[in-house]
């Protein structure tokens, strides 16, 4: 009888844009880990989708990266990072004007 080979497969979790945001902000794995109080290896597992995140860690990462938690989960900074950074800088006084300009640029100003 042939011996069966056991294959261990690591569970995959939802991939995020964590690594992309970290690189976009110019941070090393070690520096971001230091900012949020975890080991670099823990962040590496998160970036590769090999570990689950919790809400507290997600919020700490978002604060350290100067984005919202939803941006880490849904927004690719290589495509939208600069736009998000600029929008966050718009103060309430200029918000209406910025929205009008953006609507005009996107053709949604009806």
Secondary structure, DSSP 8 states (H G I E B T S, - for coil): ----------------SHHHHHHHTT--HHHHHHHHTS-HHHHHHHHTT-S---HHHHHHHHHHHTS-HHHHHH--HHHHHHHHHHHHH--HHHHHHHHHHHHHHHT---
